[in-house]
Every structure is written in C-alpha cells, then in structure tokens.
C-alpha cells in the first residue's frame, strides 16, 4: 500500500454545504477572493482522478492542482 500524498485543488467559485459534502473527508475552504481550496490526503492517482471527476461533474472551473507534501522529503 502506498503512502498518501497531500494535494490542494483550487477552483474558481465558493462551494455551498451541499457541494462540500461531495469532497468529504477533504477540507474545503472558501477563500476571500471568491475561490475555494480543497485540501487533503489522496491515496493514489485513481483517487485524484475521481476528485477531479467530481469537479468536472459539478461543472466547476479548475484553477490548479498542487501536491503540497511529499512524505519522502
């Protein structure tokens, strides 16, 4: 089993409580600039693809995907 990596995904709008539930257990923060960040551990590329698929399904604008922690460093 691989070690999860932590990713931060930025989108171009705030998420309401209904949409935030779609991303549990990740942490969603609605930023003052009108964007939202979704941050949390992702087990593998398949799980990351699933998260990006949710963003696509919700018709949200993806701004960035960043790995913010590498356990080997």
C-alpha positions as CSV (number, residue, x, y, z in Angstrom):
1,X,0.0,0.0,0.0
2,X,1.4,3.4,-0.9
3,X,1.6,6.4,1.4
4,X,-1.0,9.1,0.6
5,X,0.1,12.4,-0.7
6,X,-1.5,15.7,0.2
7,X,-3.0,17.7,-2.6
8,X,-4.5,21.2,-2.8
9,X,-7.0,21.8,-5.5
10,X,-8.2,25.3,-6.3
11,X,-11.4,26.1,-8.1
12,X,-13.0,29.4,-9.3
13,X,-16.0,29.7,-7.0
14,X,-17.2,29.1,-3.5
15,X,-18.8,25.8,-2.6
16,X,-22.0,25.6,-0.6
17,X,-22.6,23.0,2.1
18,X,-24.2,20.5,-0.3
19,X,-21.2,20.5,-2.6
20,X,-18.7,20.5,0.3
21,X,-20.2,17.1,1.3
22,X,-19.1,15.7,-2.1
23,X,-15.5,16.1,-1.1
24,X,-15.6,14.7,2.5
25,X,-13.1,13.9,4.1
26,X,-11.1,16.6,2.4
27,X,-11.1,20.1,3.8
28,X,-12.9,22.8,1.8
29,X,-12.1,26.4,2.4
30,X,-14.0,29.3,0.7
31,X,-11.4,32.0,0.2
32,X,-12.0,35.8,0.4
33,X,-11.0,36.1,-3.3
34,X,-14.0,34.1,-4.4
35,X,-12.1,30.8,-5.0
36,X,-12.3,27.6,-2.9
37,X,-9.5,25.3,-2.0
38,X,-9.9,21.5,-1.4
39,X,-7.1,20.0,0.6
40,X,-6.3,16.5,1.8
41,X,-4.6,13.2,1.5
42,X,-5.0,11.3,-1.7
43,X,-4.1,7.6,-1.8
44,X,-3.2,7.3,-5.5
45,X,-3.7,8.7,-9.0
46,X,-7.0,6.9,-9.3
47,X,-8.4,8.7,-6.3
48,X,-7.1,12.0,-7.6
49,X,-8.7,11.3,-10.9
50,X,-12.0,10.7,-9.0
51,X,-11.7,14.0,-7.2
52,X,-11.1,15.8,-10.5
53,X,-14.1,14.0,-12.0
54,X,-16.3,15.3,-9.2
55,X,-15.1,18.8,-10.1
56,X,-16.0,18.2,-13.7
57,X,-19.4,16.7,-12.8
58,X,-20.2,19.8,-10.8
59,X,-19.2,22.0,-13.8
60,X,-16.7,23.9,-11.7
61,X,-13.7,25.7,-13.1
62,X,-10.4,24.1,-12.1
63,X,-7.6,26.6,-11.4
64,X,-4.8,24.5,-10.0
65,X,-3.8,21.1,-8.6
66,X,-0.7,21.1,-6.4
67,X,0.9,18.4,-4.4
68,X,1.8,20.2,-1.1
69,X,3.6,17.5,0.8
70,X,5.8,14.6,-0.2
71,X,6.4,12.1,2.6
72,X,9.8,11.1,1.1
73,X,11.2,14.6,1.5
